[in-house]
Amino acid sequence: MTHFDLLLRGGLVVDGTAAPDAARPADVGVLAGRLTLLPPGTPAGSRHTEDVTGLVVAPGFIDVHTHSDGVTLIDGEPGGDLAWAAVLQGVTTEICGNCGSSLFPALPERLAAMRAESRVYFGGDVGMYEGFAEFAAAHAAVPRANHLTSLVGHGTLRAGVIGPVDRAATPGELETMCALLDRALSAGAAGLSSGLIYTPGTYASTDEVVALAAVAAGHGKPYVTHLRDEMSRVEEALEEAVEIARRSGAPLHISHHKTAGKYAWGRTERTLPRIAGLRAEGMDVTCDVYPYTAGSTALGAMLPPWASDGGLSALMARLTDAGQRDRMRRAIAEGVPGWENTVGNGGWDRISIACAPRHPETEGHTIAELAAARGQDPLDVAAALLVAERGEVTIISHSMVEDDVRRVLAAPYSMIGSDGVPKPGGRPHPRWAGTFPRVLGHYTRELGLLGLETAVHKMTGMAAARFGLTGRGVISDGAHADLVVFDPGSIADGATFAAPLVPPTGVHLVIVAGESVVRDGAGTGARPGTVLAT
């Protein structure tokens, strides 16, 4: 008779695959961090047995899109409630380095300047690293509850070689960028990401991105992109991503696919058939989605790209210049070729402050509300707040409609990513604490948009296959012992925009590397997580 470290008896195993028998009664044994799948009631011994009758046993959820690169590194702290928010909803692996922003790689002489500016994106002194190995070592020194892996951010590569400047890379600089990318991918980074609405990534040409994506293709790793425009030019931006994938040979993954802003609402009726058609033609293309109609990013991203040419100090100087602010106002009103222009596609009344550490009284209010209360122009209010906070302002953008979200969620090639931005303080978007239970509770159980097996597959096996997480995302003999046990009848998100870190209900047990990190909805304090190389 086999003896296990942990034995889960009586549950409904939903194994993370898309197989016809993906859901079936079974017992699951855990021994030395690996799984064994057993017929119900198989005689076995264990140091600890859990009766999970009436509950679902699933692979640990894989959050394919996070900005959690540094949350456990801030001032050397393990992250507290902010870091645990993902674990409490069943996430056993996070994929960071998205939207072109990662904490590596860079030339040594660029590290200090980049570290000083990283506070804007990560909310604290999280460091900046020469490569993936150094990034992994930093996390190993501050134990994690769950696993983490990272993409290589194109914007970081660009800043790490040529700086935050609006010009083309020279052939030599592009060669250096490709060499740094190759080194990081060889060390285990999961792929290349771009954020082509964000500086300095937006300064790059299609040809530059193709050259870098070809390096990812050489490693069999994906090109993951926040499209250059998700609003009025979303279809054009999608075609640029397709061109990059075709010319480079890299698998294509579209980050948080959406058609946002009033001029793009409903366009998923065109973008999704286009993606489906590409897949039918043999292109390897997928996407991810979060189950909310609001996004979140930095307030500085609401400004035209030229405003940030030269980096944070240059941006601060322009924001204090009345003439430059007038120029920004005109750019928002009239548009700039190639720029997404979130405010122009929506309005300041759709942009609310999520986090302004030195001005918490602004949090929860829209820029339009703050401007009206002060009798000022919205751009001037935004500029003053950015200067006062040295750029450290996070916003929530209410820019989507529910029909588009549902269409992307239902697409057979979409997987689930929170796009969580876990910066300390303020009111972060509730997606960081609620994404996975929201899909399982609201969209699966309540609306019936997805079947249970399909929803779990999008969160587990599909994600693991896309990002090369071998032995994860499935429950099978020998797989890594990352599991979540939940009640399909009660699982639900608790986080709201007013109270964004309220944990979910219905998550009974979360297991990482064979250790229980969550029991009955509360963290155990165990931190067995590691940085995964792919």
PALUMVEX-716494 format. One line per 5 residues: their letters; for each residue y, x, z of C-alpha. Coordinates in steps of 0.05 Angstrom, whole numbers, padded with zeros to 5 digits. Layout:
N
A) Y:X:Z; ...
END
This chain:
534
MTHFD) 00000:00000:00000; 00068:00027:-00021; 00120:00038:00033; 00194:00030:00015; 00259:00047:00049
LLLRG) 00283:-00024:00034; 00247:-00086:00008; 00282:-00148:-00018; 00236:-00208:-00017; 00241:-00278:-00045
GLVVD) 00301:-00271:-00091; 00313:-00290:-00163; 00319:-00224:-00200; 00370:-00226:-00257; 00354:-00159:-00286
GTAAP) 00416:-00143:-00328; 00382:-00146:-00395; 00390:-00197:-00450; 00314:-00209:-00452; 00286:-00280:-00451
DAARP) 00256:-00267:-00381; 00319:-00234:-00353; 00317:-00283:-00294; 00251:-00289:-00255; 00226:-00290:-00183
ADVGV) 00208:-00220:-00160; 00211:-00173:-00101; 00249:-00108:-00106; 00231:-00044:-00070; 00278:00015:-00058
LAGRL) 00251:00084:-00046; 00290:00149:-00048; 00346:00116:-00087; 00302:00086:-00141; 00276:00016:-00155
TLLPP) 00207:-00015:-00162; 00200:-00086:-00187; 00143:-00125:-00154; 00110:-00193:-00165; 00131:-00241:-00110
GTPAG) 00092:-00230:-00046; 00061:-00164:-00066; 00034:-00129:-00003; 00082:-00072:00014; 00111:-00038:00074
SRHTE) 00183:-00019:00087; 00229:00009:00139; 00274:-00052:00128; 00259:-00119:00095; 00311:-00169:00073
DVTGL) 00294:-00242:00061; 00338:-00261:00001; 00306:-00328:-00013; 00354:-00372:-00053; 00397:-00313:-00073
VVAPG) 00404:-00273:-00138; 00386:-00199:-00139; 00424:-00166:-00196; 00441:-00095:-00216; 00505:-00070:-00184
FIDVH) 00565:-00092:-00225; 00598:-00040:-00270; 00673:-00047:-00276; 00686:-00018:-00345; 00761:-00017:-00340
THSDG) 00797:00007:-00277; 00857:00049:-00258; 00824:00070:-00193; 00824:00145:-00211; 00860:00165:-00148
VTLID) 00856:00110:-00096; 00808:00149:-00052; 00848:00213:-00062; 00916:00189:-00037; 00935:00237:00020
GEPGG) 00861:00253:00029; 00846:00183:00056; 00783:00144:00037; 00824:00086:00009; 00817:00034:00064
DLAWA) 00818:-00039:00045; 00846:-00023:-00024; 00786:00020:-00044; 00736:-00028:-00012; 00762:-00088:-00052
AVLQG) 00719:-00069:-00112; 00657:-00056:-00070; 00662:-00122:-00033; 00656:-00160:-00099; 00593:-00122:-00118
VTTEI) 00620:-00066:-00161; 00576:-00005:-00153; 00606:00036:-00210; 00678:00040:-00234; 00700:00070:-00300
CGNCG) 00771:00098:-00295; 00814:00141:-00341; 00832:00080:-00383; 00893:00064:-00426; 00903:00138:-00442
SSLFP) 00916:00157:-00370; 00868:00201:-00330; 00875:00255:-00277; 00851:00309:-00324; 00852:00351:-00368
ALPER) 00913:00395:-00374; 00933:00467:-00385; 00944:00503:-00318; 01018:00512:-00330; 01028:00437:-00339
LAAMR) 00991:00414:-00276; 01049:00417:-00226; 01097:00376:-00269; 01043:00324:-00284; 01023:00319:-00211
AESRV) 01095:00304:-00192; 01098:00246:-00241; 01029:00218:-00226; 01057:00178:-00167; 01086:00128:-00216
YFGGD) 01017:00109:-00241; 00973:00121:-00180; 01018:00107:-00120; 01011:00173:-00084; 00996:00247:-00088
VGMYE) 00928:00243:-00121; 00930:00311:-00155; 00921:00331:-00228; 00861:00371:-00251; 00844:00421:-00306
GFAEF) 00780:00385:-00324; 00726:00335:-00307; 00689:00382:-00260; 00751:00394:-00218; 00765:00319:-00216
AAAHA) 00693:00307:-00192; 00699:00360:-00139; 00762:00328:-00111; 00726:00262:-00103; 00665:00295:-00073
AVPRA) 00709:00321:-00017; 00730:00249:00001; 00667:00207:00001; 00665:00142:-00037; 00629:00076:-00024
NHLTS) 00612:00067:-00097; 00604:00110:-00159; 00660:00131:-00207; 00663:00160:-00276; 00722:00173:-00321
LVGHG) 00745:00172:-00392; 00792:00226:-00418; 00861:00197:-00427; 00895:00214:-00493; 00964:00207:-00460
TLRAG) 00943:00257:-00406; 00916:00304:-00459; 00982:00300:-00496; 01024:00311:-00434; 00977:00366:-00411
VIGPV) 00988:00406:-00474; 01056:00390:-00505; 01090:00351:-00449; 01119:00280:-00447; 01159:00288:-00512
DRAAT) 01168:00245:-00574; 01145:00290:-00629; 01083:00305:-00669; 01033:00356:-00642; 01031:00421:-00680
PGELE) 00964:00441:-00711; 00955:00491:-00655; 00971:00440:-00601; 00923:00390:-00631; 00869:00444:-00632
TMCAL) 00881:00457:-00559; 00878:00382:-00543; 00812:00377:-00580; 00784:00438:-00542; 00804:00408:-00474
LDRAL) 00773:00341:-00494; 00709:00375:-00517; 00704:00413:-00451; 00714:00349:-00410; 00663:00309:-00450
SAGAA) 00612:00366:-00445; 00622:00365:-00370; 00606:00291:-00367; 00668:00249:-00381; 00649:00182:-00410
GLSSG) 00692:00180:-00473; 00763:00182:-00500; 00815:00129:-00481; 00882:00115:-00511; 00940:00072:-00489
LIYTP) 00982:00068:-00552; 01036:00024:-00520; 01048:00076:-00465; 01087:00141:-00469; 01069:00194:-00487
GTYAS) 01009:00164:-00523; 01053:00119:-00565; 01087:00180:-00595; 01022:00200:-00630; 01004:00185:-00702
TDEVV) 00940:00152:-00723; 00918:00219:-00752; 00925:00253:-00684; 00881:00200:-00651; 00829:00205:-00707
ALAAV) 00823:00280:-00696; 00810:00269:-00622; 00763:00210:-00632; 00722:00254:-00678; 00709:00300:-00618
AAGHG) 00684:00240:-00578; 00641:00220:-00637; 00609:00289:-00636; 00586:00275:-00566; 00562:00205:-00583
KPYVT) 00615:00176:-00536; 00663:00118:-00550; 00736:00114:-00568; 00765:00064:-00519; 00833:00037:-00536
HLRDE) 00889:-00005:-00507; 00915:-00026:-00575; 00983:-00005:-00599; 01004:-00078:-00596; 00969:-00137:-00562
MSRVE) 01025:-00185:-00579; 01058:-00205:-00645; 01025:-00147:-00683; 00957:-00150:-00651; 00919:-00158:-00716
EALEE) 00954:-00097:-00746; 00939:-00058:-00683; 00866:-00078:-00686; 00862:-00052:-00757; 00890:00015:-00735
AVEIA) 00835:00019:-00683; 00783:00002:-00736; 00812:00056:-00781; 00807:00107:-00725; 00735:00089:-00712
RRSGA) 00716:00091:-00785; 00749:00157:-00800; 00725:00191:-00737; 00655:00161:-00732; 00665:00142:-00659
PLHIS) 00639:00077:-00629; 00699:00032:-00616; 00713:-00005:-00552; 00775:-00049:-00546; 00804:-00051:-00476
HHKTA) 00822:-00118:-00442; 00825:-00154:-00509; 00879:-00206:-00509; 00931:-00238:-00554; 00990:-00240:-00508
GKYAW) 01061:-00266:-00514; 01085:-00331:-00544; 01081:-00305:-00615; 01007:-00286:-00608; 00978:-00344:-00569
GRTER) 00916:-00370:-00605; 00905:-00308:-00648; 00838:-00295:-00616; 00816:-00346:-00667; 00828:-00291:-00718
TLPRI) 00815:-00226:-00679; 00747:-00247:-00652; 00718:-00267:-00720; 00744:-00201:-00748; 00707:-00163:-00694
AGLRA) 00645:-00204:-00704; 00649:-00190:-00779; 00654:-00116:-00767; 00593:-00118:-00722; 00555:-00156:-00776
EGMDV) 00573:-00101:-00825; 00543:-00050:-00777; 00604:-00023:-00740; 00592:-00007:-00666; 00650:-00045:-00635
TCDVY) 00655:-00080:-00567; 00710:-00102:-00520; 00723:-00119:-00447; 00763:-00175:-00415; 00789:-00197:-00347
PYTAG) 00788:-00270:-00326; 00862:-00282:-00315; 00922:-00302:-00358; 00967:-00248:-00327; 00966:-00173:-00336
STALG) 00995:-00117:-00295; 01027:-00050:-00311; 01087:-00006:-00295; 01157:-00034:-00301; 01176:00026:-00343
AMLPP) 01130:00001:-00398; 01178:-00056:-00410; 01228:-00006:-00439; 01229:00021:-00510; 01188:00085:-00518
WASDG) 01248:00130:-00534; 01274:00116:-00463; 01218:00159:-00434; 01224:00217:-00483; 01224:00279:-00439
GLSAL) 01189:00248:-00379; 01210:00214:-00314; 01273:00254:-00302; 01299:00239:-00371; 01283:00165:-00362
MARLT) 01321:00164:-00295; 01382:00196:-00328; 01382:00144:-00384; 01376:00087:-00335; 01439:00108:-00298
DAGQR) 01478:00112:-00364; 01511:00045:-00381; 01511:00062:-00455; 01437:00078:-00455; 01423:00013:-00418
DRMRR) 01461:-00025:-00472; 01419:00010:-00523; 01355:-00012:-00486; 01381:-00083:-00483; 01391:-00084:-00558
AIAEG) 01322:-00055:-00569; 01291:-00111:-00528; 01332:-00164:-00564; 01321:-00137:-00634; 01255:-00099:-00629
VPGWE) 01236:-00029:-00648; 01187:-00015:-00705; 01118:-00001:-00677; 01135:-00022:-00606; 01100:-00079:-00570
NTVGN) 01163:-00104:-00533; 01132:-00146:-00478; 01199:-00175:-00454; 01220:-00193:-00525; 01154:-00229:-00535
GGWDR) 01159:-00267:-00469; 01220:-00259:-00426; 01242:-00229:-00359; 01222:-00295:-00326; 01149:-00276:-00339
ISIAC) 01155:-00207:-00306; 01147:-00207:-00231; 01148:-00148:-00183; 01080:-00130:-00154; 01097:-00066:-00118
APRHP) 01163:-00032:-00102; 01148:00010:-00040; 01220:00019:-00017; 01243:-00051:-00036; 01188:-00099:-00013
ETEGH) 01237:-00157:-00012; 01233:-00157:-00089; 01158:-00166:-00090; 01133:-00233:-00115; 01199:-00248:-00151
TIAEL) 01211:-00245:-00226; 01264:-00199:-00255; 01300:-00262:-00279; 01302:-00290:-00209; 01328:-00225:-00180
AAARG) 01381:-00222:-00234; 01404:-00294:-00223; 01409:-00283:-00148; 01452:-00221:-00158; 01492:-00247:-00216
QDPLD) 01471:-00188:-00259; 01437:-00177:-00326; 01361:-00171:-00320; 01358:-00103:-00354; 01409:-00075:-00305
VAAAL) 01368:-00102:-00246; 01304:-00071:-00274; 01340:-00005:-00286; 01369:-00002:-00216; 01301:-00017:-00184
LVAER) 01267:00037:-00226; 01319:00088:-00206; 01315:00069:-00133; 01239:00075:-00135; 01236:00137:-00180
GEVTI) 01195:00096:-00229; 01144:00072:-00178; 01147:-00002:-00194; 01087:-00043:-00215; 01095:-00111:-00247
ISHSM) 01053:-00172:-00264; 01064:-00202:-00333; 01046:-00275:-00343; 01034:-00269:-00417; 00969:-00303:-00438
VEDDV) 00940:-00373:-00445; 00874:-00397:-00418; 00842:-00415:-00485; 00847:-00343:-00509; 00818:-00316:-00444
RRVLA) 00758:-00363:-00450; 00745:-00345:-00522; 00742:-00271:-00506; 00699:-00282:-00445; 00649:-00321:-00487
APYSM) 00645:-00270:-00543; 00574:-00241:-00544; 00601:-00169:-00548; 00651:-00173:-00490; 00638:-00143:-00422
IGSDG) 00677:-00148:-00357; 00731:-00102:-00333; 00782:-00116:-00278; 00838:-00071:-00305; 00852:-00064:-00231
VPKPG) 00912:-00022:-00210; 00898:-00006:-00137; 00964:00024:-00113; 00980:00021:-00039; 01027:-00033:-00014
GRPHP) 01057:-00093:-00047; 01020:-00149:-00082; 00971:-00120:-00132; 00941:-00165:-00184; 00883:-00205:-00153
RWAGT) 00837:-00182:-00208; 00824:-00118:-00168; 00789:-00159:-00114; 00767:-00221:-00151; 00746:-00208:-00223
FPRVL) 00670:-00209:-00218; 00662:-00267:-00169; 00713:-00306:-00211; 00670:-00298:-00273; 00607:-00318:-00236
GHYTR) 00639:-00375:-00196; 00693:-00406:-00238; 00672:-00390:-00309; 00596:-00391:-00301; 00580:-00441:-00246
ELGLL) 00640:-00488:-00250; 00658:-00488:-00324; 00591:-00470:-00354; 00625:-00423:-00404; 00570:-00371:-00393
GLETA) 00498:-00375:-00371; 00481:-00336:-00308; 00438:-00285:-00345; 00492:-00274:-00397; 00547:-00265:-00345
VHKMT) 00506:-00214:-00307; 00488:-00177:-00371; 00562:-00171:-00388; 00573:-00139:-00320; 00514:-00093:-00319
GMAAA) 00465:-00075:-00375; 00515:-00084:-00432; 00566:-00040:-00396; 00516:00014:-00378; 00491:00018:-00450
RFGLT) 00562:00024:-00477; 00583:00080:-00430; 00519:00120:-00427; 00501:00104:-00355; 00427:00117:-00362
GRGVI) 00383:00083:-00311; 00439:00038:-00286; 00457:-00034:-00301; 00385:-00058:-00301; 00331:-00074:-00250
SDGAH) 00268:-00039:-00273; 00218:00011:-00247; 00253:00077:-00235; 00324:00052:-00245; 00378:00075:-00197
ADLVV) 00381:00033:-00134; 00449:00002:-00145; 00444:-00073:-00130; 00484:-00135:-00111; 00454:-00196:-00077
FDPGS) 00495:-00260:-00083; 00490:-00335:-00075; 00499:-00366:-00144; 00518:-00432:-00112; 00576:-00405:-00071
IADGA) 00601:-00340:-00100; 00676:-00346:-00114; 00738:-00304:-00115; 00785:-00309:-00056; 00842:-00265:-00081
TFAAP) 00906:-00298:-00104; 00974:-00272:-00128; 01002:-00287:-00059; 00943:-00256:-00021; 00912:-00208:-00072
LVPPT) 00861:-00171:-00028; 00824:-00231:00002; 00751:-00215:-00007; 00704:-00262:-00045; 00653:-00309:-00015
GVHLV) 00579:-00309:-00031; 00566:-00234:-00036; 00512:-00220:00016; 00490:-00148:00002; 00514:-00090:-00040
IVAGE) 00470:-00028:-00046; 00493:00038:-00075; 00444:00095:-00085; 00395:00059:-00040; 00443:00050:00018
SVVRD) 00474:-00016:00041; 00550:-00011:00034; 00565:-00085:00042; 00527:-00134:00086; 00546:-00207:00094
GAGTG) 00613:-00197:00061; 00635:-00137:00103; 00633:-00063:00089; 00583:-00022:00129; 00624:00042:00126
ARPGT) 00570:00079:00086; 00597:00122:00030; 00540:00145:-00015; 00579:00141:-00080; 00587:00200:-00128
VLAT) 00624:00217:-00192; 00574:00205:-00248; 00569:00250:-00309; 00547:00216:-00374
END
